[in-house]
Structures are given as C-alpha cells and as structure tokens.
Amino acid sequence: MSEKHPITIDNDGKSLWKFLISELKPKGKWLTPFNIISIPIILLGLVLIVIRFWKGIGAITNLTQEVPWGLWIGFDVVTGVAFAGGAYVLTFMVYILNMKKYHSIVRVTVLNGFLAYVFYAGALLLDLGRPWNVINPIIGNNFGVNSVLFLVAWHFLLYMIAQLIEFSPAIAEWLGTRHIHKILSGMTVGAVIFGITLSTLHQSGLGALYLMAKEKIHPLWYSEFIPIMFFVSSIFAGLSMVIFEGSISDKVFFWQISEKNHKAQGGIICGLAKICAGTMFAYFFLQVLVFIHGRHWDLLNTPMGYWYLLEMLGFVFLPMALFYYSYRRNSILLIRIAAIITMLGIILNRLNVTVIGFRWDAAIRYVPSWMELVVTLTVIFTEIWIFRWVINRMPVLRDSPSWTKENKN
Amino acid sequence: MGINRRGFFKVLGITGAALTVGRELKAAPNGNSDIEFRGVLYDSARCKGCRGCEYDCAEANGLPLPEPGQKIPMVRNTSEVKRTVVNEYKTSKGTVFIKKQCMHCNEPACVAACLTQAMHKTTIGPVIWRGDKCMGCRYCMVSCPFDIPKFEFHSANPKIEKCDMCFNRLKTGEMPACAANCPNDALFYGTRRQLIKEARKRIVENPTLYVDSLYGEHEAGGTCWLYLSPVSFKELGIKTDIQKASYPALTKGFLYSVPSVFVLFPALLLGIHQATKKDKPTTEEE
C-alpha cells in the first residue's frame, strides 16, 4: 500500500515545498453529488458570513435579547462537541486499556474529532460579537477564572493541541519525515492521557455552562446534574458518530481500506454497539433518577412533557434496546440504524437544553433563520471537505508506510 | 526509555495539577460581606411615573432620549438603547409604577459568567461592563436571572448595554443620575445597610401602605437595588421565582471538581496504561 505514496524519503526544504504544492491540487472527479450540493451552500454561507461581520449578528440571525445563544452555540458547538467525543473514548480504549482490536479506526476518529473541534470552535468565533478580543482570556491579565466558559475555552484550545499531537504521526508519515515521526509517536500516550482528562471536564463543562440559567431552562431538562448527563451522553454520542462515519467511509473510501481492516469492521462495530448499549442504560437510569428526584410528575402531562417523553423513550430507550438486540443478532445494519437514532436523540437533547427548552416561556420564541442554517451547513461541509482532503493524502484509513515499523526499534 | 517517559509524565502531571489547582482555587466567589456596597432604594409607592429618570439616564449615558409623552403606553422592557424603564401596572391598590434597571447583585451571575472580566463588580457596588475586555460571547445574558444585559445585535462593533449605576458619577462623589434628579423622592441612594434600615423604617411607620417585604434583600443572594412596594411584587411583573442563594454558587460544585479530576484522572489513566501494556514498551502499536 505504501508504495503508492509519492514521498517516503526524507525531504529537504525544497522538495517538501514542491510536494506540498502538488498535494494542494484536488484529486479525483469534480462533479460528485456531494460537491454539487456543498459548493453553492458554502459560497452562499461565505456571503452570509461577510454580511454578519459587516452588519452585525442580528442581520442574519433571529437571536433575541432573551435568547442570546441560538443554533450556532446549541447545535454547532454543544452538539458538535458531543459527537466529537468518540475520539477520547476510542483513545481510552486503545491506548489506555490496550484494546488492539480498535486500533485501525483510532486515526480516523481522532482526525474527525480534531476537525470537529477546529470547525466548531471556529463557528464560535462567528458568534462572538467582539471576536478581536478573543485573545483576552488566553493572554494578558483578563482571566475570568470563576467562569465555566473560561474553563471550556481553555480546554478546547488544549484539547485541540492534544488531538493534533495524537494525529501528528500520520502527518509525519505523509511528509515522510522519519525522525520527527519517532518523536511524535512517543508523545501519543501523554497526549491521550491529557486529552481524556480534558474531555471529561469540558464535555461536562458544556452542560455546566447552563447551570446558572436555572429558571430559564424548562424544569424537565434543568437539574444540577446537567454536567454529568452531558458527559455520560457524550460517550455514546461519540461512538454512534464513529459507527455512522465508519459506515460512510467504508463506502466512499473503500479503496483505501485494507482487506484485513475491512474484515475487522464488523467486529469493531459490534463491540462499539455493546459499549453504546451499556452507557445508554446508565444514562437512561440517571435520567430516571433525576426525574424522580425532581418531582415533576405534573409536568409530564403538558406539551413539553410529551416532548420530554419522546426524547427519553423514543431516542434513548429505543436505540438502547436496538443496540442490545442488534449486537445479540450480529446485525450491522440494525446497529447502524440504532446509531442514527441515537445521534438524532443527542441533537434533540442538546437543543432541548440550549434552544427549545431555553426560555420556553418567552413571549417571542427564538426560531433559527434560514441564514443561520446555511452558515451551520457551511461549517459542516467545509469540515467534510478538509476531512476528505486529508483522507485522500495521509495514511488515515490506509495502512502506515512500511518504514514506520522499522522506526520503532 | 520507559523510565524517561514515566519521569516525563510525572512532571507533566504535577505541572498540570499545579496549574489547575492554582487557577481553580481562585474560582470561588469573593466573600464580599464586609464591603459597604452603595445602592438605591426604589419606593414604588412614591413613584409618580413621570419618567424623569428615563430622561436623566439617557442624557447621562449618551443614549437616545425616550419618546416624549406623559402616558406610558404599555409594559416596556429595557433594551440596548434604554438602560432603565418605568412601567405602569393596574393593581389591587390602583395604578402603581415600577422602575426596571440592573439590580447590581452582591454576587452577580454575569460577573461569574464573564471569562474576560469585562463584567466587573466594583468594590463600591456597581456592576460595570468594560468594552476593551469583552469578546461579545453573551454568556452574561444567558446567566443573568433578571435578563438585564442587552446586546447590540445590529452593530459590527456591538456593545453590552446595562445600567452601571452611573459608576463614573459615583467616583466623583455624585449620586446616580436617576436618584439625583427624582422629583418625588422615590429613589434613595446610600450604602446598602442604610437602605435596608430606611426601608424597614418606612414599612414600620406606614404598615398599611407597604407590603412587608423588601425585594432584593435576599433575592439572588442580595442586590444593591432594593424595592419597596404597596402591592405584592408579582402584581408588578417582577420576577419572583429568583432563588435566594447567589447564582455563582450554582457552578461552584462543578468548578471545585475540576482540580480533583485534573489530579486523579492522569494518575489513574497512567496506572491503567502501565497495567495493561505488554512487557515490551511500544507506543504506536502495530
């Protein structure tokens, strides 16, 4: 496999530049269905972003003084980061618990996680009214240390660095820099340990952001346990994303995946389904406990109560049962369906806390504008473009070049 | 190699732990109880709804003057161009006016929320906004239980607008513009201690006029603005579901767990990693 690769010798500066320029050019066909859909949306999104910085956030969003955080925070950041949770769960399994079986999907998951953080944290910049001051909490003496958002911002930044280190051996293999590859590979476990710690704290931190909005969030979704709920649900949210993304990569990038790894796929997916079923059971149980302690029985028989029941039964309990059933039956198709329902459930849950249940009693309800939606799609599509670019060039899905094995000794 | 790496992790862990402990221990809300905050006692039984305070506020802060007219049309809210409003309510005791502005909490949620210290609780009481630090994330708006900070959604250089109790005037020994000019003596400026004493005195001297309750004494952990009213505060559209404890206390538990996680997790993870790996040290397996 590695013979296909253009450079496996050490580079001097000049040839590296030539190599990079040649790699920047697109590979493969241009008029794929994905390109035809995504290019106009990305162009439109860019125009909208220009308008946003020119005329203000209100020019393209429906945000109100009562609901100052909308789709861009509730979906792009809070939901996106939950889906990116697969990276810390898988690195935990592979590097800490030494489960070799899952090694072949670690790289693509870490890449996915890293790009998710870069783009969703990038989307955060679009939502900042005064983005030029974004460096204030990072440098200088303006540390708002008692803010949960301060913690989350720092953790985003540090976790992106940790993920970049975890992924960096693939970049070194792409560039063919053997010496650097050895150094970067040696840093992996450190980055993994640091990354898991950071993930635990900021996955729950995203929930803790909403703790002070006590009276503003519908009581069925507000509890002091939001951070724990967000953390536990990020485990199966991330793994469902891994299953979903894996089934797409399997088709789109099939030519990159070696025979051995392709055959291992079924076992990996079944294993992940087991973990999903287990954590979802724990999550469902926690939710039931919180509900009983909250004593909100009367709220169940309201429209918001039905909505809550739909989320809990239709998008937590049902996919949990489906995961359990399908791994017993060894049915990859059913596992994939369960993963998709789980992901929809996570979107529902995060939006219920951040948008739908937030100021549910407000006179003027916030409903995102079509322009907010287009910008969100722009962020997602651009991320997929970069993802595809990297997959087509670096050894992410395909096996590492043979020299990496010699490097170890 | 193994020993070196272990040493590296030790240093990494200790440094990381030290950094986070050092950072997070400061995360507790400051115990402000000894400081004399200044504030204003608003007596809605005395307020005649002349809206003079709205004009004075707009003038003092360079905001557009409110539309003239003696009659108050409907319940209005503060906005990015109005730091204070006076509303009229038909109540069980006839027409009562109620002024709305920032309450200047003793332990403000917006200040605890701010990650750049742009929202700042000054030592003399006012909660102020500092544009040179603010990055416009609007977390203060999400956190404020009174929904007070307002954001200029239609500006490329947006500001957060809220009452700052005329902090610049206070520094020169003056009163807030609204309190200085109120023709009906409905706004009484002083230290929070004086305000509570005065409010109690008014309630005792005139028990039929006032309800025996001082809004802001305990709400949200206590606020610098205090309200007296002839009718229950619910009738005046004031939020009565505000908790008595301070709002930053809600995130305290989470923030206090951070240093423990930062110390325990890496040690635990490193331990499991060492326990599960094979004798031959390899990092990038296979």
Interface residues (C-beta under 8 A of the other chain):
Chain A: F53 W54 K55 G56 I57 G58 A59 T61 L63 Q65 E66 P68 W69 F92 V94 Y95 I96 L97 N98 K100 H103 D127 L128 G129 R130 P131 N133 V134 N136 P137 N142 F143 G144 V145 N146 S147 V148 L149 F150 L151 A153 P169 S185 G186 T188 V189 G190 V192 I193 F194 I196 T197 T200 L201 S204 G205 A208 L209 Y210 L211 M212 A213 K214 E215 K216 E224 P227 T404 K408
Chain B: R5 F8 F9 L12 G16 R23 E24 K26 A27 A28 P29 N77 S79 E80 A109 A112 A113 C114 L115 T116 Q117 A118 G131 D132 K133 C134 M135 G136 C137 R138 Y139 M141 V142 S143 P145 D147 K150 F151 E152 F153 H154 S155 A156 N157 P158 K239 D241 I242 Q243 Y247 P248 L250 T251 G253 F254 L255 V258 V261 F262 F265 P266 L269 L270 I272 H273 T276 K277 K278 T282 T283 E284 E285 E286
